[in-house]
Amino acid sequence: MFYGTTRLTMDDKHRIVIPARPRKKFMDMCEGEVVMTARTRDHVLLYPLPEFESLMSRLESLPDLDQTANDFKLSFTANARDETIDRAGRLLLGAELRERAGLHKSVILVGRGNRFEIWDEARWNAESIARDARSEAMSLSSDAVREFRF
């Protein structure tokens, strides 16, 4: 399980260093074998290989003849790239995904349960402000509050 946010700096070779704790989890889960993809242009998704394979098996059950399902599958798989976290914890952010998500020198690594998201820091900050505004404008239903415990 991955959680939390960490600010990272991309080096001149377009690599980031995965922090020690999640790096250990990646090494234990998949020996550093990961898959990166981008379904949208907001951020890059980073999966341990076993998690990505599990997701792919679930995606295969979606019908190709349903346009929405097919578009989702295509956007998810067409951008996927195998990568390896080396023993020093470095992960290369390839040009296509880096450009698609608008990643620059400063990025934010966001834990999302079974995966990480890699955001450009400026985009992450803007999205955080927008998310806070949405949170202030909405209220949870009593059913949702009753079912969820903090």
MARPAKOL-109933 format. One record per residue: chain; residue in three letters; residue number from 1; x, y, z negated of N, C-alpha, C in turn. Coordinates in nm, 4 decimals. Atoms other than C-alpha are relative to their C-alpha. Layout:
REM residues N
  unit  code  pos    n.east   n.north      n.up   ca.east  ca.north     ca.up    c.east   c.north      c.up
     A   ala  NUM         X         Y         Z         X         Y         Z         X         Y         Z
...
//
This chain:
REM residues 150
  unit  code  pos    n.east   n.north      n.up   ca.east  ca.north     ca.up    c.east   c.north      c.up
     A   met    1    0.0847   -0.1175    0.0000    0.0000    0.0000    0.0000    0.0893    0.1239    0.0000
     A   phe    2   -0.0785   -0.1221   -0.0127    0.1430    0.3351    0.1067   -0.0865    0.1206   -0.0374
     A   tyr    3    0.0734   -0.1195    0.0400    0.0408    0.6682   -0.0449    0.0987    0.1132   -0.0280
     A   gly    4   -0.0819   -0.1166    0.0283    0.1683    1.0185   -0.1132    0.0465    0.0695    0.1265
     A   thr    5   -0.0556   -0.0760   -0.1123    0.3307    1.2810    0.1071    0.1447    0.0353   -0.0313
     A   thr    6   -0.1413   -0.0348    0.0128    0.6978    1.3529    0.1670    0.0405    0.0854    0.1189
     A   arg    7   -0.0535   -0.0849   -0.1065    0.8576    1.6334    0.3657    0.1344   -0.0576    0.0424
     A   leu    8   -0.1227    0.0551   -0.0554    1.1323    1.5017    0.5942    0.0521    0.0917    0.1098
     A   thr    9   -0.0618   -0.0785   -0.1056    1.3748    1.6633    0.8345    0.0523   -0.0944    0.1076
     A   met   10   -0.0466    0.0792   -0.1130    1.4323    1.5154    1.1774    0.1419    0.0460    0.0349
     A   asp   11   -0.1368   -0.0373   -0.0357    1.8014    1.5028    1.2682    0.0101    0.0308    0.1494
     A   asp   12   -0.0208   -0.0376   -0.1406    1.9524    1.6035    1.6038   -0.0248   -0.1144    0.0975
     A   lys   13    0.0273    0.1175   -0.0840    1.9017    1.2487    1.7342   -0.1467   -0.0415   -0.0089
     A   his   14    0.1444    0.0221    0.0136    1.5281    1.2702    1.6497   -0.0330   -0.1187   -0.0899
     A   arg   15    0.0251    0.1048    0.0985    1.5465    1.0332    1.3542   -0.0422    0.0639   -0.1312
     A   ile   16    0.0328   -0.0379    0.1370    1.3892    1.0618    1.0120    0.0506   -0.1118   -0.0900
     A   val   17   -0.0408    0.1012    0.0978    1.5027    0.8818    0.6984   -0.1205   -0.0303   -0.0874
     A   ile   18    0.1135    0.0441    0.0817    1.2251    0.6817    0.5340    0.0467   -0.0057   -0.1458
     A   pro   19   -0.0405    0.0008    0.1412    1.2380    0.7370    0.1544    0.0141   -0.1427   -0.0559
     A   ala   20   -0.0388    0.1309    0.0538    1.3678    0.4508   -0.0622   -0.1177   -0.0917   -0.0335
     A   arg   21    0.1104    0.0895    0.0401    1.0383    0.3188   -0.2047   -0.0771   -0.0571    0.1185
     A   pro   22    0.0692    0.0604   -0.1143    0.8427    0.2866    0.1186    0.0943   -0.0816    0.0881
     A   arg   23   -0.0961    0.0771   -0.0784    1.1600    0.1675    0.2928    0.0108   -0.1417   -0.0548
     A   lys   24   -0.0071    0.1341    0.0604    1.1842   -0.1223    0.0457   -0.1241   -0.0809    0.0358
     A   lys   25    0.1229    0.0697   -0.0371    0.8195   -0.2082    0.1138    0.0050   -0.0441    0.1459
     A   phe   26   -0.0130    0.0369   -0.1412    0.8833   -0.2001    0.4895    0.0953   -0.1178    0.0163
     A   met   27   -0.0982    0.1076   -0.0131    1.1883   -0.4219    0.4498   -0.0568   -0.1316   -0.0531
     A   asp   28    0.0607    0.1205    0.0566    0.9985   -0.6676    0.2277   -0.1101   -0.0545    0.0897
     A   met   29    0.1142    0.0417   -0.0809    0.6940   -0.6759    0.4577    0.0398   -0.0478    0.1395
     A   cys   30   -0.0217    0.0245   -0.1428    0.8543   -0.6800    0.7994    0.1457    0.0170    0.0431
     A   glu   31   -0.1423   -0.0162   -0.0297    1.2329   -0.6464    0.7744    0.0272    0.1235    0.0859
     A   gly   32   -0.0194   -0.1258   -0.0709    1.1988   -0.2922    0.9109   -0.0603    0.0060    0.1385
     A   glu   33    0.0643    0.0015   -0.1321    1.0077   -0.3952    1.2244   -0.1339    0.0715   -0.0114
     A   val   34    0.1198   -0.0829    0.0080    0.7398   -0.1313    1.2780   -0.0532    0.0279    0.1398
     A   val   35    0.0602   -0.0453   -0.1251    0.5028   -0.0101    1.5468   -0.0483    0.1419   -0.0233
     A   met   36    0.0458   -0.1387    0.0043    0.4428    0.3568    1.6142   -0.0944    0.0214    0.1167
     A   thr   37    0.0953   -0.0317   -0.1055    0.1466    0.4851    1.8122   -0.0649    0.1341   -0.0316
     A   ala   38    0.0728   -0.1249    0.0212   -0.0657    0.7951    1.8538   -0.1327   -0.0117    0.0714
     A   arg   39    0.1336    0.0080   -0.0587   -0.4391    0.7682    1.9073   -0.0511    0.1385    0.0370
     A   thr   40    0.0348   -0.1388   -0.0291   -0.4816    1.1451    1.8978    0.1295    0.0790    0.0173
     A   arg   41   -0.1194   -0.0847   -0.0135   -0.2461    1.4365    1.9501    0.0366    0.0691   -0.1311
     A   asp   42   -0.0263   -0.0643    0.1290   -0.2456    1.5321    1.5804    0.1235   -0.0540   -0.0703
     A   his   43   -0.1048    0.0632    0.0788    0.0055    1.2851    1.4411    0.0367   -0.1356    0.0605
     A   val   44   -0.0450    0.1337   -0.0405    0.1945    0.9595    1.4904   -0.0371   -0.0970   -0.1112
     A   leu   45    0.0316    0.1057    0.0959    0.0791    0.6395    1.3208    0.1189   -0.0955   -0.0082
     A   leu   46   -0.1130    0.0900    0.0239    0.3451    0.4131    1.1693   -0.0485   -0.1203   -0.0797
     A   tyr   47    0.0488    0.1233    0.0614    0.2524    0.0519    1.0917    0.1137   -0.0995   -0.0203
     A   pro   48   -0.0853    0.1189    0.0069    0.4530   -0.2380    0.9512   -0.0511   -0.0983    0.1063
     A   leu   49    0.0400    0.0881   -0.1096    0.4497   -0.4958    1.2316   -0.1152   -0.0936   -0.0368
     A   pro   50    0.1139    0.0895    0.0314    0.2212   -0.7466    1.0476   -0.1339    0.0729   -0.0074
     A   glu   51    0.1241   -0.0781    0.0065   -0.0373   -0.4727    0.9835   -0.0480    0.0355    0.1398
     A   phe   52    0.0374   -0.0343   -0.1368   -0.0304   -0.3665    1.3474   -0.0550   -0.1234    0.0720
     A   glu   53    0.0480    0.1239   -0.0633   -0.0702   -0.7278    1.4630   -0.1401   -0.0353   -0.0483
     A   ser   54    0.1340    0.0244    0.0547   -0.3704   -0.7681    1.2315   -0.1020    0.0945    0.0628
     A   leu   55    0.0877   -0.0980   -0.0631   -0.5222   -0.4502    1.3696   -0.0265   -0.0366    0.1456
     A   met   56    0.0163    0.0385   -0.1404   -0.4631   -0.5682    1.7267   -0.0978   -0.1166    0.0145
     A   ser   57    0.0932    0.1132   -0.0102   -0.6487   -0.8932    1.6610   -0.1442    0.0469   -0.0211
     A   arg   58    0.1346   -0.0547    0.0186   -0.9472   -0.6909    1.5350   -0.0419    0.0823    0.1217
     A   leu   59    0.0312   -0.0785   -0.1193   -0.9276   -0.4569    1.8357   -0.0415   -0.0887    0.1166
     A   glu   60    0.0321    0.0912   -0.1096   -0.9418   -0.7547    2.0703   -0.1472   -0.0403   -0.0003
     A   ser   61    0.1413    0.0383    0.0069   -1.2952   -0.8251    1.9476   -0.0923    0.1088    0.0559
     A   leu   62    0.0824   -0.1062   -0.0574   -1.4167   -0.4891    2.0805   -0.0189   -0.0245    0.1493
     A   pro   63    0.0277    0.0309   -0.1410   -1.5835   -0.5207    2.4223    0.0650    0.1000    0.0962
     A   asp   64   -0.0620   -0.0856   -0.1008   -1.3901   -0.3863    2.7216   -0.1038    0.0732    0.0849
     A   leu   65    0.1030   -0.0617   -0.0840   -1.7158   -0.3075    2.9021   -0.0724    0.1149   -0.0691
     A   asp   66    0.0558   -0.1145    0.0724   -1.8228   -0.0621    2.6309    0.1013    0.1139    0.0131
     A   gln   67   -0.0950   -0.1076   -0.0317   -1.6670    0.2696    2.7391    0.0664    0.0582   -0.1240
     A   thr   68   -0.0560   -0.0579    0.1221   -1.6211    0.4085    2.3874    0.1025   -0.0942   -0.0617
     A   ala   69   -0.0928    0.0985    0.0561   -1.4606    0.0875    2.2595    0.1238   -0.0123    0.0864
     A   asn   70   -0.1137    0.0129   -0.0903   -1.2423    0.0597    2.5675    0.0919    0.1221   -0.0084
     A   asp   71   -0.0808   -0.1212    0.0142   -1.1270    0.4220    2.5379    0.0809   -0.0038   -0.1292
     A   phe   72   -0.0696    0.0092    0.1283   -1.0396    0.3661    2.1720    0.1170   -0.0975    0.0098
     A   lys   73   -0.1055    0.1008   -0.0133   -0.8426    0.0488    2.2483    0.1141    0.0517    0.0863
     A   leu   74   -0.1021   -0.0482   -0.0922   -0.6615    0.2109    2.5381    0.0845    0.1106   -0.0634
     A   ser   75   -0.0765   -0.1090    0.0615   -0.5653    0.5263    2.3470    0.0911   -0.0515   -0.1099
     A   phe   76   -0.0785    0.0559    0.1096   -0.4368    0.3136    2.0610    0.1175   -0.0832    0.0505
     A   thr   77   -0.1041    0.0929   -0.0454   -0.2401    0.0544    2.2560    0.0938    0.0594    0.1042
     A   ala   78   -0.0838   -0.0549   -0.1073   -0.1099    0.2599    2.5500    0.1188    0.0777   -0.0551
     A   asn   79   -0.1068   -0.0801    0.0589    0.1020    0.4751    2.3186    0.0868   -0.0767   -0.0994
     A   ala   80   -0.0715    0.0781    0.1010    0.2326    0.1923    2.0976    0.1432   -0.0291    0.0433
     A   arg   81   -0.1414    0.0268   -0.0226    0.6080    0.1457    2.0660    0.0563   -0.0784   -0.1184
     A   asp   82   -0.0724    0.0724    0.1042    0.8116   -0.1109    1.8718    0.1234    0.0802   -0.0396
     A   glu   83   -0.1196   -0.0669    0.0511    1.0799    0.0439    1.6529    0.0515   -0.0798   -0.1190
     A   thr   84   -0.0601    0.0656    0.1155    1.3104   -0.0679    1.3741    0.0550    0.1056   -0.0943
     A   ile   85   -0.0617   -0.0831    0.1028    1.3967    0.1038    1.0496    0.1338   -0.0661   -0.0309
     A   asp   86   -0.1310    0.0613    0.0233    1.7706    0.0495    1.0155    0.0303   -0.0069   -0.1496
     A   arg   87   -0.0349    0.0206    0.1418    1.9460   -0.0414    0.6885    0.0207    0.1312   -0.0752
     A   ala   88   -0.0156   -0.1321    0.0620    2.0166    0.3281    0.6246   -0.1345    0.0704   -0.0143
     A   gly   89    0.1340   -0.0562    0.0120    1.6402    0.3915    0.6450   -0.0391    0.0933    0.1122
     A   arg   90    0.0287   -0.0917   -0.1100    1.6538    0.5818    0.9732   -0.0982   -0.0621    0.0987
     A   leu   91    0.1004    0.0401   -0.0970    1.3645    0.5653    1.2180    0.0006    0.1007    0.1131
     A   leu   92   -0.0013   -0.0858   -0.1179    1.3851    0.7041    1.5706   -0.1427    0.0367    0.0386
     A   leu   93    0.1285   -0.0474   -0.0504    1.0914    0.9181    1.6808    0.0177    0.0248    0.1494
     A   gly   94   -0.0179   -0.0074   -0.1440    1.0802    0.8560    2.0554   -0.0642    0.1233    0.0607
     A   ala   95    0.0409   -0.1243   -0.0657    1.0281    1.1433    2.2980   -0.1496    0.0054    0.0291
     A   glu   96    0.1412   -0.0041   -0.0390    0.6806    1.0451    2.4194   -0.0915    0.0253   -0.1191
     A   leu   97    0.0847   -0.0186    0.1177    0.5248    1.0149    2.0743    0.0297    0.1335   -0.0677
     A   arg   98   -0.0404   -0.1261    0.0614    0.7209    1.3104    1.9379   -0.0659    0.1179    0.0723
     A   glu   99    0.0602   -0.1079   -0.0778    0.6002    1.5339    2.2194   -0.1518   -0.0037   -0.0082
     A   arg  100    0.1458    0.0126    0.0066    0.2438    1.3992    2.2091   -0.0550    0.0618   -0.1283
     A   ala  101    0.0479   -0.0496    0.1293    0.2094    1.4854    1.8397    0.0591    0.1366   -0.0354
     A   gly  102   -0.0576   -0.1313    0.0264    0.4091    1.8078    1.8644    0.0924    0.0023   -0.1197
     A   leu  103   -0.0897    0.0068    0.1150    0.6667    1.6953    1.6103    0.1256    0.0812    0.0259
     A   his  104   -0.1206   -0.0802   -0.0068    0.9483    1.9376    1.5424    0.0927   -0.0421   -0.1132
     A   lys  105   -0.1038    0.0378    0.0965    1.2360    1.9384    1.2948   -0.0565   -0.0417   -0.1365
     A   ser  106    0.0571    0.0287    0.1313    1.0239    1.9412    0.9779   -0.1307   -0.0772    0.0158
     A   val  107    0.1191    0.0848   -0.0100    0.7685    1.6596    0.9451   -0.0453   -0.0419   -0.1396
     A   ile  108    0.0580    0.0489    0.1242    0.5409    1.5258    0.6746   -0.0374   -0.1465    0.0195
     A   leu  109    0.0325    0.1428    0.0003    0.5186    1.1513    0.6042   -0.1139   -0.0189   -0.0991
     A   val  110    0.1209    0.0107    0.0818    0.1694    1.0739    0.4719   -0.0394   -0.1465   -0.0126
     A   gly  111    0.0443    0.1372    0.0238    0.0835    0.7372    0.3140   -0.1502   -0.0109    0.0140
     A   arg  112    0.1436    0.0187   -0.0238   -0.2558    0.6064    0.4275   -0.0403   -0.1456   -0.0208
     A   gly  113    0.0396    0.1376    0.0279   -0.2919    0.2641    0.2688    0.0893   -0.0982    0.0727
     A   asn  114   -0.0756    0.1019   -0.0744   -0.1749    0.0129    0.5280    0.0974    0.0592    0.1007
     A   arg  115   -0.0837   -0.0654   -0.1007    0.0162    0.2701    0.7353    0.0471    0.1356   -0.0524
     A   phe  116   -0.0371   -0.1387    0.0212    0.1861    0.6076    0.7404   -0.0453    0.0807    0.1197
     A   glu  117    0.0177   -0.0959   -0.1076    0.1043    0.9127    0.9460    0.1190    0.0949   -0.0059
     A   ile  118   -0.1101   -0.0958   -0.0081    0.3819    1.1427    1.0644   -0.0551    0.1248    0.0682
     A   trp  119    0.0566   -0.1264   -0.0464    0.2682    1.5046    1.1063    0.1109    0.1040    0.0131
     A   asp  120   -0.0819   -0.1189   -0.0011    0.4474    1.8168    1.2161   -0.0397    0.0811   -0.1231
     A   glu  121    0.0305   -0.0681    0.1266    0.4738    2.0217    0.8957   -0.0985    0.1158    0.0181
     A   ala  122    0.0915   -0.1126   -0.0218    0.3008    2.3318    1.0378   -0.1419   -0.0496    0.0275
     A   arg  123    0.1328    0.0554   -0.0301    0.0132    2.1221    1.1757   -0.0614   -0.0608   -0.1259
     A   trp  124    0.0480    0.0588    0.1249   -0.0159    1.9325    0.8455   -0.0520    0.1097   -0.0932
     A   asn  125    0.0416   -0.1089    0.0887   -0.0341    2.2589    0.6498   -0.1311    0.0620    0.0475
     A   ala  126    0.1244   -0.0550   -0.0538   -0.3039    2.3973    0.8806   -0.1165   -0.0958   -0.0231
     A   glu  127    0.1055    0.1001    0.0224   -0.5028    2.0736    0.8574   -0.0363   -0.0084   -0.1479
     A   ser  128    0.0273    0.0034    0.1446   -0.4688    2.0747    0.4774   -0.0911    0.1145   -0.0416
     A   ile  129    0.0850   -0.1158    0.0307   -0.6190    2.4229    0.4585   -0.1416   -0.0239    0.0518
     A   ala  130    0.1320    0.0290   -0.0576   -0.9042    2.3200    0.6900   -0.0721   -0.1087   -0.0798
     A   arg  131    0.0602    0.1086    0.0786   -0.9633    2.0006    0.4886   -0.0495    0.0521   -0.1336
     A   asp  132    0.0436   -0.0589    0.1267   -0.9778    2.1987    0.1639   -0.1277    0.0810    0.0185
     A   ala  133    0.1202   -0.0796   -0.0276   -1.2336    2.4351    0.3200   -0.1208   -0.0909    0.0216
     A   arg  134    0.1113    0.0952   -0.0210   -1.4456    2.1403    0.4350   -0.0438   -0.0610   -0.1325
     A   ser  135    0.0325    0.0602    0.1301   -1.4260    1.9853    0.0876   -0.0797    0.0942   -0.0876
     A   glu  136    0.0722   -0.0989    0.0800   -1.5406    2.3070   -0.0773   -0.1415    0.0211    0.0514
     A   ala  137    0.1306   -0.0258   -0.0608   -1.8338    2.3351    0.1648   -0.0963   -0.1167   -0.0143
     A   met  138    0.0897    0.1160    0.0069   -1.9694    1.9853    0.1128   -0.0113   -0.0500   -0.1432
     A   ser  139    0.0153    0.0637    0.1301   -2.1008    1.7972   -0.1829   -0.0274   -0.1475    0.0227
     A   leu  140    0.0224    0.1441   -0.0100   -2.0977    1.4255   -0.2390   -0.1398   -0.0333   -0.0502
     A   ser  141    0.1316    0.0435    0.0459   -2.4314    1.2537   -0.2687    0.0148   -0.0706   -0.1338
     A   ser  142   -0.0049    0.0664    0.1305   -2.5184    1.1151   -0.6083    0.0315   -0.1482    0.0155
     A   asp  143   -0.0315    0.1400   -0.0242   -2.5002    0.7635   -0.4587    0.1500   -0.0192    0.0188
     A   ala  144   -0.1441    0.0113   -0.0237   -2.1430    0.8213   -0.3407    0.0772    0.0186   -0.1297
     A   val  145   -0.0682   -0.0255    0.1268   -2.0378    0.9618   -0.6770   -0.0174   -0.1175   -0.0952
     A   arg  146    0.0275    0.1126    0.0880   -2.2003    0.6747   -0.8634    0.0848   -0.1216    0.0364
     A   glu  147   -0.0721    0.1162   -0.0482   -2.0184    0.4162   -0.6491    0.1514    0.0151   -0.0051
     A   phe  148   -0.1437   -0.0231   -0.0055   -1.6740    0.5777   -0.6591    0.0505    0.0507   -0.1336
     A   arg  149   -0.0598   -0.0416    0.1257   -1.4548    0.6125   -0.9643    0.1399    0.0545    0.0259
     A   phe  150   -0.1323   -0.0597   -0.0125   -1.1502    0.8400   -0.9899    0.0922   -0.0556   -0.1060
//
